[in-house]
Amino acid sequence: MAAVLLALTLAAPVLLVTSGPVPDTNNGTVPLVLWHGMGDSCCNPLSMGSIKKMMEEEIPEIYVLSLMIGKNVVEDTENGFFLDVNTQVSMVCSQLAQDARLQGGYNAMGFSQGGQFLRAVAQRCPSPPMRTLISVGGQHQGVYGLPRCPGESSHICDMIREALNRGAYSDLVQKHLVQAQYWHDPLNDDLYKQHSLFLADINQERVVNETYRKNLQQLQKFVMVKFLQDTVVDPVDTEWFGFLKAGQAKETETLQESALYREDRLGLAAMDKAHKLVFLSTDGDHLQFSREWFTANLLPFLR
C-alpha cells in the first residue's frame, strides 16, 4: 500500500494557476491560509507557490500562510497520504493559534482534500477566527470511487480502489491511509458511520456536536467550487456537499435534499438561509482554472 501511494505521490499533478472587517493588524488586509491537496505540498512553485505569489500580487501586503504538514516538503507531501487527518488538523490548529499575525482573524482556502480539512479546522478550532472558507474542489461528503487518480498509470488507481473497497473501514487502513478517512461507501452506510475516523465525525453522522455546529456558523461565507468536468473526484456532487443516495451507487442528491441539511445537523441550512453559502462552478477538470477565472470569482471574497 505504501509503495503504491508513494508512486502516486510522485506522479501527482499540480494546479494550472494555480466578510466583515477584521482588526487592522496586517496593513488593512485579511491574512489568507492555504491548505494543498493530495500529492501536492505547501511550496510547489507550479501550484501552491504560484497561488501564494498571485495573491501577494493581487492584494499587496497580504500575509499568506501556505501550510506545511511536517518538517519539510517531502514530509508534507507524504503526510497528505499517510498521516491521520485528525492529527493533521490538530497540528494546524496549534500552528494557527501561535501565529501572531492571524489573531485578528483570517480567510482560508483549501484545494481538493484541503477543503474538508480546513472545514474541520473551522468546526474544531474557533480561535483565531476563520472568516471566509473557500473550498476549491473539496470533497465534503467524501468520495466513492477513483475514476482517474493523479498520475498516468491506471493500474495504480485500480490497486488503491481495490484496497479501499476491501478494507477502507478496517482499523489499519483508517489509521494509515488519509483517503480512507473520507471514503464514503453508500452501500455500507452503517460501516461508514461507525468506523470513519474523520468524515463521519465532522459531518455529525454519529452524534450532533453542538460546538461543531456553532463554530461552523461563525463563518461569514462558505464558498464551494465544483469542477464540472472533474475526472478525479467521484461523485463530483460532493464538491457542493451533495452525494450518492444511501443504499445505491448511481443516483445522487443535492445538499439541500440530504438528511444532513433537512435535519440541519451541521448548521448548513441556517447558513444557507443567511446567504452564507456560495456555490460556484467552472468547466475545468479537477483544480484546473485560469488566473482570470480565479480573479473574477474568488478574489472578491478575499479582499
Backbone as CSV, one residue per row, in Angstrom:
resi,resn,N_x,N_y,N_z,CA_x,CA_y,CA_z,C_x,C_y,C_z
1,MET,0.835,-1.208,0.000,0.000,0.000,0.000,0.868,1.256,0.000
2,ALA,1.878,1.276,0.900,2.732,2.461,0.986,3.476,2.694,-0.316
3,ALA,3.967,1.607,-0.898,4.712,1.750,-2.152,3.823,2.277,-3.257
4,VAL,2.575,1.781,-3.291,1.651,2.233,-4.332,1.359,3.710,-4.181
5,LEU,1.083,4.133,-2.954,0.730,5.535,-2.751,1.922,6.466,-2.909
6,LEU,3.125,5.969,-2.587,4.303,6.793,-2.824,4.485,7.031,-4.316
7,ALA,4.219,5.991,-5.120,4.296,6.167,-6.571,3.268,7.170,-7.042
8,LEU,2.094,7.114,-6.440,1.043,8.070,-6.788,1.466,9.482,-6.424
9,THR,2.099,9.617,-5.278,2.575,10.935,-4.841,3.506,11.542,-5.873
10,LEU,4.429,10.731,-6.342,5.436,11.248,-7.271,4.834,11.584,-8.624
11,ALA,3.674,10.986,-8.934,3.056,11.202,-10.239,1.944,12.226,-10.190
12,ALA,1.694,12.794,-9.016,0.523,13.663,-8.857,0.647,14.942,-9.667
13,PRO,-0.507,15.461,-10.166,-0.485,16.680,-10.957,-0.486,17.907,-10.078
14,VAL,-0.377,19.057,-10.699,-0.414,20.308,-9.962,-1.453,21.212,-10.599
15,LEU,-1.782,22.305,-9.912,-2.748,23.247,-10.432,-2.183,23.976,-11.636
16,LEU,-3.066,24.434,-12.502,-2.622,25.222,-13.653,-2.173,26.604,-13.225
17,VAL,-2.848,27.161,-12.220,-2.528,28.508,-11.777,-1.673,28.450,-10.587
18,THR,-2.622,28.375,-11.074,-2.787,27.644,-9.931,-4.126,27.678,-9.694
19,SER,-17.046,39.427,3.608,-16.835,39.214,5.041,-16.692,40.526,5.734
20,GLY,-16.841,40.465,6.874,-16.775,41.724,7.628,-15.349,42.111,7.934
21,PRO,-15.136,43.312,8.392,-13.795,43.800,8.670,-13.144,43.097,9.850
22,VAL,-11.822,43.024,9.814,-11.030,42.411,10.865,-10.107,43.488,11.408
23,PRO,-9.740,43.440,12.703,-8.820,44.436,13.241,-7.579,44.601,12.375
24,ASP,-7.141,45.820,12.209,-6.074,46.135,11.258,-4.705,45.839,11.856
25,THR,-4.321,44.548,11.829,-3.001,44.142,12.285,-2.140,43.698,11.113
26,ASN,-2.688,43.776,9.900,-1.977,43.314,8.707,-2.099,44.334,7.578
27,ASN,-1.849,45.598,7.895,-1.882,46.664,6.892,-3.229,46.756,6.188
28,GLY,-4.288,46.498,6.922,-5.615,46.630,6.358,-6.078,45.435,5.556
29,THR,-5.276,44.380,5.451,-5.657,43.186,4.708,-6.020,42.059,5.671
30,VAL,-6.775,41.092,5.185,-7.107,39.900,5.968,-6.150,38.791,5.558
31,PRO,-5.420,38.193,6.487,-4.494,37.117,6.145,-5.209,35.947,5.475
32,LEU,-4.455,35.185,4.708,-5.006,34.033,3.996,-4.199,32.786,4.335
33,VAL,-4.899,31.722,4.719,-4.278,30.430,4.999,-4.646,29.464,3.878
34,LEU,-3.657,28.779,3.307,-3.852,27.821,2.220,-3.535,26.411,2.696
35,TRP,-4.344,25.438,2.241,-4.042,24.027,2.507,-4.137,23.286,1.178
36,HIS,-3.042,22.654,0.797,-2.941,21.992,-0.508,-3.695,20.668,-0.537
37,GLY,-3.765,20.075,-1.729,-4.457,18.809,-1.922,-3.524,17.615,-1.921
38,MET,-4.088,16.459,-2.224,-3.359,15.188,-2.261,-2.247,15.230,-3.302
39,GLY,-1.081,14.774,-2.893,0.043,14.693,-3.815,0.768,15.992,-4.045
40,ASP,0.339,17.052,-3.378,0.955,18.368,-3.530,1.676,18.728,-2.231
41,SER,2.252,19.907,-2.200,2.905,20.393,-0.985,2.675,21.889,-0.854
42,CYS,3.078,22.411,0.257,2.876,23.832,0.552,3.515,24.758,-0.456
43,CYS,4.639,24.300,-1.038,5.537,25.258,-1.669,5.909,24.935,-3.106
44,ASN,5.178,24.040,-3.725,5.439,23.686,-5.120,5.271,24.938,-5.988
45,PRO,6.314,25.364,-6.697,6.220,26.604,-7.475,5.202,26.562,-8.602
46,LEU,4.780,25.359,-9.003,3.805,25.231,-10.073,2.370,25.159,-9.550
47,SER,2.190,25.104,-8.237,0.843,25.003,-7.683,0.667,25.980,-6.530
48,MET,0.884,25.536,-5.305,0.622,26.404,-4.162,1.558,27.608,-4.125
49,GLY,2.782,27.415,-4.551,3.692,28.551,-4.622,3.185,29.597,-5.593
50,SER,2.596,29.148,-6.703,2.027,30.058,-7.686,0.813,30.790,-7.131
51,ILE,-0.038,30.066,-6.379,-1.209,30.693,-5.767,-0.770,31.756,-4.764
52,LYS,0.195,31.416,-3.936,0.691,32.371,-2.929,1.243,33.627,-3.605
53,LYS,2.038,33.436,-4.645,2.617,34.565,-5.366,1.529,35.419,-6.004
54,MET,0.524,34.770,-6.598,-0.562,35.502,-7.233,-1.330,36.336,-6.218
55,MET,-1.605,35.771,-5.051,-2.331,36.509,-4.023,-1.537,37.724,-3.570
56,GLU,-0.247,37.576,-3.437,0.607,38.689,-2.998,0.682,39.780,-4.056
57,GLU,0.521,39.405,-5.314,0.485,40.392,-6.388,-0.864,41.104,-6.446
58,GLU,-1.941,40.343,-6.215,-3.283,40.905,-6.328,-3.671,41.745,-5.117
59,ILE,-3.194,41.353,-3.940,-3.504,42.084,-2.704,-2.185,42.440,-2.032
60,PRO,-1.611,43.574,-2.376,-0.313,43.964,-1.816,-0.318,43.946,-0.287
61,GLU,0.764,43.434,0.284,0.999,43.376,1.726,0.158,42.336,2.453
62,ILE,-0.588,41.499,1.712,-1.339,40.440,2.375,-0.375,39.408,2.947
63,TYR,-0.723,38.859,4.094,0.050,37.770,4.698,-0.583,36.458,4.270
64,VAL,0.176,35.633,3.539,-0.315,34.351,3.060,0.493,33.237,3.719
65,LEU,-0.204,32.345,4.415,0.433,31.199,5.046,0.005,29.941,4.308
66,SER,0.947,29.304,3.607,0.682,28.046,2.927,1.155,26.926,3.848
67,LEU,0.225,26.136,4.341,0.501,25.175,5.406,1.434,24.057,4.963
68,MET,2.449,23.811,5.779,3.347,22.677,5.600,3.061,21.691,6.725
69,ILE,2.621,20.486,6.363,2.308,19.471,7.352,3.526,18.563,7.492
70,GLY,4.411,18.935,8.392,5.667,18.217,8.559,6.834,19.176,8.583
71,LYS,8.024,18.620,8.620,9.228,19.430,8.770,9.801,19.920,7.447
72,ASN,9.384,19.308,6.333,9.908,19.696,5.039,8.897,19.328,3.958
73,VAL,9.223,19.665,2.723,8.289,19.453,1.620,8.021,17.967,1.382
74,VAL,9.030,17.126,1.539,8.838,15.688,1.345,7.856,15.138,2.371
75,GLU,8.045,15.496,3.641,7.118,15.059,4.690,5.718,15.596,4.425
76,ASP,5.650,16.833,4.007,4.369,17.467,3.727,3.589,16.677,2.678
77,THR,4.267,16.294,1.618,3.621,15.534,0.544,3.205,14.149,1.024
78,GLU,4.100,13.453,1.708,3.793,12.096,2.187,2.674,12.108,3.216
79,ASN,2.652,13.135,4.069,1.612,13.203,5.096,0.223,13.365,4.494
80,GLY,0.155,13.897,3.273,-1.125,14.007,2.585,-1.717,12.659,2.215
81,PHE,-0.900,11.590,2.329,-1.370,10.228,2.091,-1.431,9.388,3.363
82,PHE,-0.485,9.606,4.284,-0.288,8.623,5.348,-0.523,9.117,6.774
83,LEU,-0.618,10.418,7.013,-0.750,10.917,8.385,-2.220,11.127,8.735
84,ASP,-2.650,10.514,9.820,-4.031,10.627,10.296,-4.545,12.060,10.175
85,VAL,-5.716,12.222,9.562,-6.239,13.562,9.305,-6.496,14.319,10.601
86,ASN,-6.983,13.639,11.609,-7.246,14.317,12.877,-5.968,14.873,13.491
87,THR,-4.875,14.137,13.318,-3.570,14.629,13.774,-3.159,15.858,12.969
88,GLN,-3.375,15.811,11.653,-3.043,16.964,10.812,-3.830,18.203,11.231
89,VAL,-5.121,18.023,11.471,-5.961,19.160,11.872,-5.485,19.735,13.199
90,SER,-5.126,18.877,14.138,-4.620,19.351,15.434,-3.321,20.129,15.264
91,MET,-2.449,19.647,14.388,-1.191,20.341,14.119,-1.454,21.735,13.566
92,VAL,-2.397,21.828,12.633,-2.715,23.112,12.021,-3.346,24.049,13.036
93,CYS,-4.254,23.545,13.845,-4.887,24.391,14.862,-3.831,24.996,15.793
94,SER,-2.864,24.193,16.184,-1.793,24.676,17.054,-0.952,25.734,16.349
95,GLN,-0.635,25.491,15.071,0.157,26.452,14.305,-0.567,27.783,14.155
96,LEU,-1.855,27.742,13.861,-2.624,28.975,13.689,-2.739,29.741,14.998
97,ALA,-2.918,29.017,16.091,-3.073,29.663,17.393,-1.800,30.383,17.830
98,GLN,-0.652,29.913,17.332,0.626,30.503,17.723,1.107,31.591,16.762
99,ASP,0.377,31.817,15.693,0.784,32.808,14.700,0.166,34.162,15.043
100,ALA,0.993,35.091,15.483,0.505,36.394,15.949,-0.236,37.162,14.858
101,ARG,0.109,36.926,13.609,-0.497,37.691,12.514,-1.909,37.213,12.171
102,LEU,-2.325,36.110,12.769,-3.651,35.567,12.477,-4.669,35.851,13.581
103,GLN,-4.239,36.435,14.668,-5.104,36.508,15.841,-6.328,37.397,15.639
104,GLY,-6.282,38.315,14.697,-7.448,39.139,14.412,-8.435,38.474,13.476
105,GLY,-8.086,37.298,12.981,-8.949,36.582,12.050,-8.249,36.370,10.716
106,TYR,-8.741,35.405,9.950,-8.109,35.075,8.674,-9.141,34.444,7.754
107,ASN,-8.857,34.479,6.456,-9.600,33.723,5.465,-8.841,32.437,5.170
108,ALA,-9.547,31.435,4.672,-8.908,30.148,4.394,-9.347,29.634,3.029
109,MET,-8.406,28.992,2.343,-8.699,28.407,1.035,-8.064,27.023,0.968
110,GLY,-8.896,26.006,0.782,-8.411,24.645,0.698,-8.614,24.082,-0.691
111,PHE,-7.610,23.367,-1.180,-7.659,22.771,-2.507,-7.842,21.264,-2.382
112,SER,-8.868,20.741,-3.076,-9.199,19.324,-3.026,-9.372,18.904,-1.567
113,GLN,-8.653,17.871,-1.087,-8.885,17.412,0.274,-8.573,18.483,1.316
114,GLY,-7.765,19.464,0.958,-7.514,20.577,1.871,-8.773,21.359,2.208
115,GLY,-9.799,21.260,1.337,-11.058,21.952,1.590,-11.782,21.400,2.796
116,GLN,-11.951,20.065,2.861,-12.628,19.491,4.015,-11.760,19.519,5.263
117,PHE,-10.438,19.511,5.080,-9.568,19.594,6.250,-9.687,20.973,6.911
118,LEU,-9.760,22.023,6.101,-9.932,23.363,6.667,-11.318,23.545,7.273
119,ARG,-12.320,22.865,6.729,-13.642,22.925,7.375,-13.568,22.323,8.770
120,ALA,-12.796,21.256,8.926,-12.612,20.665,10.253,-11.946,21.655,11.198
121,VAL,-11.002,22.434,10.675,-10.368,23.469,11.496,-11.420,24.480,11.960
122,ALA,-12.287,24.906,11.052,-13.334,25.866,11.411,-14.245,25.302,12.491
123,GLN,-14.574,24.016,12.411,-15.500,23.403,13.357,-14.861,23.139,14.711
124,ARG,-13.574,22.802,14.700,-12.922,22.382,15.942,-12.125,23.481,16.626
125,CYS,-11.672,24.460,15.874,-10.724,25.439,16.429,-11.163,26.863,16.076
126,PRO,-12.078,27.433,16.844,-12.628,28.746,16.515,-11.719,29.928,16.815
127,SER,-10.575,29.664,17.427,-9.646,30.753,17.740,-8.252,30.383,17.245
128,PRO,-7.678,31.260,16.399,-8.215,32.517,15.862,-9.377,32.255,14.909
129,PRO,-10.249,33.249,14.732,-11.460,33.023,13.947,-11.217,32.963,12.442
130,MET,-11.789,31.940,11.810,-11.805,31.861,10.360,-12.988,32.683,9.875
131,ARG,-12.753,33.590,8.933,-13.817,34.468,8.439,-14.544,33.858,7.244
132,THR,-13.810,33.622,6.178,-14.381,33.025,4.970,-13.599,31.773,4.632
133,LEU,-14.319,30.704,4.306,-13.701,29.457,3.862,-14.054,29.233,2.395
134,ILE,-13.024,29.085,1.574,-13.216,28.775,0.157,-12.689,27.363,-0.083
135,SER,-13.576,26.493,-0.512,-13.228,25.106,-0.800,-13.170,24.929,-2.313
136,VAL,-11.990,24.671,-2.836,-11.777,24.541,-4.273,-11.682,23.057,-4.624
137,GLY,-12.831,22.498,-5.034,-12.859,21.081,-5.364,-12.788,20.154,-4.169
138,GLY,-13.162,20.650,-2.974,-13.146,19.821,-1.773,-14.228,18.761,-1.797
139,GLN,-14.011,17.691,-1.031,-14.941,16.545,-1.040,-15.667,16.469,0.305
140,HIS,-16.682,17.297,0.479,-17.285,17.467,1.805,-18.197,16.326,2.225
141,GLN,-18.623,15.503,1.290,-19.330,14.276,1.651,-18.482,13.054,1.314
142,GLY,-17.188,13.284,1.134,-16.286,12.188,0.848,-16.302,11.775,-0.610
143,VAL,-15.699,10.629,-0.883,-15.640,10.099,-2.242,-16.022,8.633,-2.223
144,TYR,-16.495,8.154,-3.365,-16.757,6.724,-3.539,-16.358,6.363,-4.962
145,GLY,-15.097,6.064,-5.116,-14.580,5.728,-6.439,-13.433,6.634,-6.818
146,LEU,-12.533,6.098,-7.616,-11.382,6.845,-8.108,-11.332,6.660,-9.624
147,PRO,-12.146,7.403,-10.379,-12.191,7.201,-11.831,-10.886,7.523,-12.530
148,ARG,-10.168,8.503,-12.036,-8.850,8.821,-12.604,-8.008,9.441,-11.515
149,CYS,-7.163,8.629,-10.921,-6.270,9.143,-9.890,-5.221,10.039,-10.536
150,PRO,-4.587,10.915,-9.760,-3.434,11.639,-10.289,-2.367,10.654,-10.756
151,GLY,-1.793,10.911,-11.882,-0.778,10.010,-12.399,-1.232,9.366,-13.702
152,GLU,-0.301,8.820,-14.446,-0.597,8.293,-15.768,-0.921,6.802,-15.779
153,SER,-0.587,6.077,-14.730,-0.753,4.626,-14.744,-2.076,4.228,-14.110
154,SER,-2.971,3.691,-14.910,-4.296,3.347,-14.409,-4.242,2.208,-13.398
155,HIS,-3.210,1.353,-13.468,-3.142,0.231,-12.531,-2.948,0.710,-11.096
156,ILE,-2.324,1.885,-10.932,-2.163,2.433,-9.585,-3.535,2.746,-9.000
157,CYS,-4.375,3.387,-9.799,-5.730,3.686,-9.356,-6.478,2.407,-9.027
158,ASP,-6.304,1.402,-9.866,-7.009,0.144,-9.647,-6.603,-0.498,-8.324
159,MET,-5.331,-0.443,-7.995,-4.846,-1.046,-6.758,-5.372,-0.300,-5.534
160,ILE,-5.376,1.026,-5.608,-5.892,1.811,-4.484,-7.384,1.585,-4.333
161,ARG,-8.092,1.575,-5.456,-9.536,1.353,-5.421,-9.855,-0.001,-4.780
162,GLU,-9.096,-1.010,-5.147,-9.332,-2.339,-4.596,-9.077,-2.349,-3.093
163,ALA,-8.000,-1.702,-2.666,-7.689,-1.664,-1.233,-8.785,-0.954,-0.454
164,LEU,-9.293,0.153,-0.996,-10.351,0.887,-0.314,-11.650,0.091,-0.293
165,ASN,-11.977,-0.544,-1.389,-13.206,-1.332,-1.439,-13.165,-2.507,-0.473
166,ARG,-12.000,-3.107,-0.328,-11.881,-4.293,0.522,-11.764,-3.945,2.002
167,GLY,-11.100,-2.826,2.305,-10.841,-2.607,3.734,-10.783,-1.170,4.172
168,ALA,-11.546,-0.296,3.533,-11.477,1.126,3.862,-11.806,1.406,5.321
169,TYR,-12.668,0.574,5.913,-13.108,0.845,7.280,-12.439,-0.053,8.316
170,SER,-11.404,-0.791,7.911,-10.619,-1.539,8.891,-9.762,-0.558,9.680
171,ASP,-9.433,-0.924,10.895,-8.650,-0.033,11.752,-7.313,0.312,11.116
172,LEU,-6.668,-0.666,10.518,-5.347,-0.444,9.929,-5.403,0.572,8.805
173,VAL,-6.350,0.393,7.873,-6.452,1.300,6.730,-6.911,2.686,7.181
174,GLN,-7.877,2.742,8.079,-8.364,4.030,8.555,-7.256,4.853,9.212
175,LYS,-6.396,4.212,9.945,-5.368,4.940,10.695,-4.175,5.348,9.835
176,HIS,-4.004,4.678,8.707,-2.771,4.909,7.953,-2.963,5.370,6.512
177,LEU,-4.194,5.512,6.063,-4.438,5.985,4.701,-5.416,7.156,4.756
178,VAL,-4.924,8.337,4.444,-5.729,9.555,4.542,-7.015,9.437,3.745
179,GLN,-6.924,8.953,2.507,-8.098,8.921,1.643,-9.185,7.996,2.191
180,ALA,-8.810,6.986,2.981,-9.802,6.111,3.597,-10.640,6.872,4.619
181,GLN,-10.068,7.923,5.184,-10.780,8.654,6.227,-11.872,9.558,5.674
182,TYR,-11.901,9.735,4.348,-13.067,10.393,3.768,-13.686,9.530,2.645
183,TRP,-13.443,8.213,2.729,-14.115,7.256,1.851,-15.530,7.057,2.377
184,HIS,-16.518,7.273,1.522,-17.924,7.239,1.939,-18.645,6.228,1.059
185,ASP,-18.893,5.042,1.614,-19.497,3.945,0.864,-21.007,3.958,1.078
186,PRO,-21.796,4.351,0.070,-23.249,4.421,0.246,-23.903,3.044,0.354
187,LEU,-23.162,1.999,-0.046,-23.691,0.635,0.040,-23.445,0.019,1.419
188,ASN,-22.595,0.661,2.196,-22.289,0.206,3.559,-22.350,1.392,4.508
189,ASP,-23.517,2.012,4.565,-23.678,3.249,5.315,-23.395,3.064,6.798
190,ASP,-23.809,1.935,7.359,-23.572,1.704,8.790,-22.085,1.573,9.097
191,LEU,-21.357,0.870,8.224,-19.906,0.743,8.415,-19.240,2.112,8.357
192,TYR,-19.643,2.900,7.382,-19.093,4.255,7.254,-19.334,5.059,8.527
193,LYS,-20.547,5.075,9.001,-20.881,5.886,10.179,-20.156,5.401,11.429
194,GLN,-19.962,4.100,11.545,-19.333,3.548,12.744,-17.818,3.676,12.741
195,HIS,-17.200,3.546,11.568,-15.746,3.370,11.538,-14.961,4.482,10.846
196,SER,-15.606,5.419,10.192,-14.884,6.528,9.581,-14.317,7.422,10.676
197,LEU,-12.999,7.526,10.711,-12.355,8.268,11.801,-12.462,9.778,11.643
198,PHE,-12.645,10.244,10.423,-12.643,11.692,10.195,-13.965,12.211,9.660
199,LEU,-14.356,11.785,8.460,-15.501,12.392,7.795,-16.799,12.207,8.574
200,ALA,-17.032,11.004,9.093,-18.276,10.775,9.829,-18.357,11.666,11.064
201,ASP,-17.204,11.990,11.632,-17.201,12.872,12.802,-17.527,14.303,12.417
202,ILE,-16.821,14.869,11.445,-17.059,16.286,11.136,-18.396,16.508,10.448
203,ASN,-18.998,15.427,9.900,-20.312,15.552,9.273,-21.449,15.134,10.209
204,GLN,-21.127,14.965,11.506,-22.143,14.714,12.525,-22.958,13.454,12.238
205,GLU,-22.306,12.389,11.754,-23.012,11.166,11.395,-23.373,10.305,12.601
206,ARG,-22.588,10.412,13.672,-22.841,9.568,14.844,-23.642,10.317,15.913
207,VAL,-23.162,11.473,16.269,-23.854,12.325,17.241,-23.747,13.758,16.750
208,VAL,-24.627,14.613,17.228,-24.567,16.028,16.878,-23.745,16.755,17.929
209,ASN,-22.596,17.227,17.507,-21.728,18.025,18.365,-22.133,19.483,18.185
210,GLU,-22.789,20.046,19.164,-23.294,21.414,19.039,-22.169,22.432,18.880
211,THR,-21.003,22.101,19.394,-19.853,23.006,19.227,-19.455,23.097,17.763
212,TYR,-19.429,21.951,17.058,-19.140,21.963,15.625,-20.159,22.837,14.899
213,ARG,-21.406,22.644,15.230,-22.495,23.358,14.566,-22.373,24.862,14.803
214,LYS,-22.116,25.234,16.030,-21.989,26.650,16.387,-20.775,27.273,15.709
215,ASN,-19.654,26.575,15.750,-18.416,27.129,15.197,-18.504,27.328,13.685
216,LEU,-19.086,26.354,12.979,-19.162,26.493,11.521,-20.018,27.698,11.133
217,GLN,-21.043,27.953,11.902,-21.936,29.067,11.586,-21.305,30.431,11.859
218,GLN,-20.132,30.441,12.464,-19.428,31.706,12.671,-18.791,32.217,11.377
219,LEU,-18.685,31.320,10.384,-18.149,31.765,9.100,-19.044,32.844,8.502
220,GLN,-18.413,33.829,7.887,-19.176,34.850,7.178,-19.590,34.353,5.808
221,LYS,-18.725,33.553,5.159,-19.048,32.923,3.890,-18.370,31.556,3.828
222,PHE,-19.104,30.601,3.248,-18.551,29.282,2.956,-18.747,29.077,1.457
223,VAL,-17.658,29.205,0.704,-17.693,29.165,-0.755,-17.226,27.793,-1.229
224,MET,-18.025,27.147,-2.068,-17.671,25.826,-2.599,-17.584,25.880,-4.120
225,VAL,-16.463,25.425,-4.660,-16.234,25.427,-6.103,-16.312,24.001,-6.630
226,LYS,-17.168,23.804,-7.635,-17.308,22.498,-8.301,-16.694,22.574,-9.700
227,PHE,-15.945,21.529,-10.073,-15.361,21.427,-11.402,-16.245,20.516,-12.250
228,LEU,-16.926,21.090,-13.212,-17.962,20.378,-13.946,-17.431,19.244,-14.818
229,GLN,-16.149,19.301,-15.182,-15.537,18.235,-15.979,-14.562,17.409,-15.138
230,ASP,-14.798,17.348,-13.843,-13.881,16.675,-12.921,-13.813,15.177,-13.217
231,THR,-12.600,14.679,-13.454,-12.397,13.246,-13.685,-11.632,12.597,-12.538
232,VAL,-11.416,13.328,-11.463,-10.694,12.804,-10.306,-11.641,12.504,-9.162
233,VAL,-12.567,13.408,-8.879,-13.474,13.274,-7.739,-14.759,12.563,-8.158
234,ASP,-15.141,11.563,-7.396,-16.357,10.795,-7.690,-17.125,10.541,-6.385
235,PRO,-18.379,11.006,-6.297,-19.101,11.797,-7.299,-18.741,13.274,-7.180
236,VAL,-18.821,13.995,-8.290,-18.434,15.399,-8.294,-19.376,16.244,-7.432
237,ASP,-20.588,15.750,-7.178,-21.561,16.472,-6.344,-21.029,16.762,-4.947
238,THR,-20.076,15.943,-4.483,-19.517,16.132,-3.150,-18.833,17.497,-3.009
239,GLU,-18.421,18.075,-4.149,-17.763,19.384,-4.091,-18.738,20.499,-3.722
240,TRP,-20.045,20.221,-3.857,-21.097,21.130,-3.391,-21.851,20.525,-2.213
241,PHE,-21.219,19.576,-1.526,-21.785,18.937,-0.336,-22.953,18.001,-0.677
242,GLY,-23.092,17.590,-1.938,-24.065,16.570,-2.303,-23.400,15.214,-2.263
243,PHE,-24.182,14.157,-2.550,-23.576,12.828,-2.587,-24.551,11.827,-3.183
244,LEU,-24.135,10.570,-3.210,-24.984,9.464,-3.638,-26.021,9.174,-2.557
245,LYS,-27.224,8.861,-2.980,-28.238,8.468,-2.008,-27.837,7.146,-1.371
246,ALA,-28.113,6.995,-0.092,-27.725,5.785,0.636,-28.403,4.548,0.052
247,GLY,-27.655,3.436,0.054,-28.210,2.166,-0.385,-28.007,1.847,-1.844
248,GLN,-27.430,2.760,-2.614,-27.172,2.515,-4.033,-26.014,3.418,-4.466
249,ALA,-25.556,3.260,-5.681,-24.359,3.986,-6.103,-24.519,4.642,-7.464
250,LYS,-25.751,5.035,-7.810,-25.986,5.672,-9.096,-26.657,7.039,-8.956
251,GLU,-27.695,7.114,-8.150,-28.483,8.338,-8.040,-27.907,9.253,-6.968
252,THR,-27.745,10.523,-7.311,-27.194,11.485,-6.359,-28.287,12.389,-5.796
253,GLU,-27.939,13.091,-4.733,-28.825,14.086,-4.158,-28.023,15.329,-3.831
254,THR,-28.677,16.461,-3.867,-28.005,17.718,-3.544,-27.887,17.868,-2.034
255,LEU,-27.093,18.837,-1.629,-27.021,19.161,-0.205,-28.409,19.423,0.343
256,GLN,-29.186,20.218,-0.364,-30.499,20.625,0.127,-31.476,19.457,0.238
257,GLU,-31.235,18.380,-0.489,-32.086,17.197,-0.423,-31.646,16.213,0.661
258,SER,-30.480,16.426,1.234,-29.896,15.461,2.162,-30.471,15.584,3.570
259,ALA,-30.369,14.491,4.326,-30.799,14.495,5.726,-29.933,15.456,6.544
260,LEU,-28.654,15.553,6.193,-27.766,16.472,6.893,-28.307,17.895,6.866
261,TYR,-28.855,18.286,5.722,-29.412,19.630,5.553,-30.800,19.719,6.174
262,ARG,-31.650,18.738,5.882,-33.035,18.782,6.370,-33.095,18.772,7.895
263,GLU,-32.208,17.997,8.524,-32.145,17.956,9.980,-31.249,19.055,10.543
264,ASP,-30.545,19.712,9.648,-29.615,20.806,9.974,-28.632,20.427,11.074
265,ARG,-28.069,19.248,10.941,-27.145,18.747,11.955,-25.854,19.553,12.011
266,LEU,-25.509,20.218,10.912,-24.247,20.963,10.870,-24.460,22.474,10.795
267,GLY,-25.709,22.893,10.719,-25.995,24.320,10.618,-25.970,24.845,9.199
268,LEU,-25.853,23.954,8.214,-25.756,24.399,6.826,-27.057,25.001,6.318
269,ALA,-28.199,24.480,6.773,-29.486,25.053,6.359,-29.617,26.471,6.882
270,ALA,-29.223,26.671,8.125,-29.271,28.017,8.703,-28.330,28.950,7.967
271,MET,-27.158,28.467,7.616,-26.200,29.280,6.871,-26.736,29.613,5.484
272,ASP,-27.403,28.646,4.857,-27.982,28.872,3.535,-29.041,29.977,3.600
273,LYS,-29.889,29.906,4.591,-30.937,30.919,4.748,-30.349,32.293,5.029
274,ALA,-29.174,32.310,5.659,-28.497,33.570,5.951,-27.612,34.033,4.798
275,HIS,-27.689,33.332,3.659,-26.913,33.661,2.458,-25.409,33.568,2.693
276,LYS,-25.018,32.627,3.552,-23.599,32.427,3.818,-22.978,31.369,2.911
277,LEU,-23.797,30.531,2.301,-23.283,29.500,1.397,-23.236,30.036,-0.025
278,VAL,-22.109,29.811,-0.694,-21.932,30.263,-2.074,-21.495,29.058,-2.903
279,PHE,-22.227,28.774,-3.976,-21.926,27.644,-4.847,-21.445,28.167,-6.200
280,LEU,-20.183,27.909,-6.513,-19.593,28.328,-7.774,-19.202,27.096,-8.587
281,SER,-19.120,27.272,-9.899,-18.686,26.169,-10.752,-17.833,26.700,-11.894
282,THR,-17.035,25.804,-12.441,-16.228,26.116,-13.615,-16.153,24.865,-14.472
283,ASP,-15.964,25.042,-15.780,-15.995,23.916,-16.713,-14.740,23.057,-16.701
284,GLY,-13.738,23.418,-15.936,-12.483,22.690,-15.992,-12.497,21.334,-15.323
285,ASP,-11.408,20.582,-15.532,-11.164,19.337,-14.807,-10.685,19.701,-13.399
286,HIS,-10.381,18.712,-12.612,-10.074,18.925,-11.196,-8.919,19.917,-10.989
287,LEU,-9.210,21.000,-10.301,-8.250,22.057,-9.955,-7.655,22.751,-11.174
288,GLN,-8.355,22.716,-12.287,-7.857,23.375,-13.490,-8.669,24.638,-13.747
289,PHE,-8.038,25.773,-13.588,-8.704,27.059,-13.791,-7.664,28.102,-14.167
290,SER,-8.140,29.191,-14.733,-7.234,30.247,-15.159,-7.122,31.322,-14.079
291,ARG,-6.083,32.109,-14.198,-5.935,33.235,-13.279,-7.102,34.198,-13.438
292,GLU,-7.577,34.369,-14.650,-8.695,35.280,-14.895,-9.953,34.803,-14.164
293,TRP,-10.218,33.493,-14.219,-11.385,32.963,-13.512,-11.235,33.155,-12.005
294,PHE,-10.059,32.839,-11.507,-9.790,32.980,-10.074,-9.994,34.428,-9.634
295,THR,-9.439,35.347,-10.386,-9.521,36.765,-10.030,-10.959,37.265,-10.046
296,ALA,-11.717,36.841,-11.041,-13.098,37.310,-11.170,-14.036,36.683,-10.147
297,ASN,-13.790,35.405,-9.784,-14.764,34.669,-8.981,-14.389,34.487,-7.515
298,LEU,-13.106,34.344,-7.213,-12.709,34.066,-5.837,-12.082,35.256,-5.126
299,LEU,-11.339,36.050,-5.871,-10.654,37.176,-5.252,-11.583,38.124,-4.500
300,PRO,-12.814,38.386,-4.997,-13.710,39.291,-4.261,-13.999,38.851,-2.824
301,PHE,-13.902,37.546,-2.547,-14.167,37.071,-1.186,-12.966,37.265,-0.272
302,LEU,-11.830,37.648,-0.846,-10.597,37.732,-0.076,-10.099,39.157,0.124
303,ARG,-10.698,40.092,-0.552,-10.233,41.475,-0.433,-10.734,42.097,0.867
